[in-house]
Amino acid sequence: MFDFFSMADNYEERKVECFDGDGFTVDTSRVTDSDQPYETGIKHSRYNEEKWVIVEMYDDVEEAKTGHAKWVKLMTGETLPATLKDVSTSEIQKLLDIL
């Protein structure tokens, strides 16, 4: 538990891809506190009060790169998704869910 502490101050080492659009970010990185080692998160004013939403998780870096490109394409398209579903399995999220 508390594997999320190992992610402090090393984002550049863990980063797979990051896209900053007009008022939003799509970020894909390696994580240590979830069921799968890579995830894509989106931060956008339209969703979740502009807090991160983990939209997809992956087993390897190649899947993560493919998934990242998919989400960038979706978020830069003409029509944004109506909602984003948070699929996070992080330990800290599980802890917050039971509080």
Helices and strands as residue ranges (DSSP letters): G 3-7, H 11-14, E 15-20, E 24-30, E 38-44, G 48-50, E 53-58, H 61-75, H 91-98
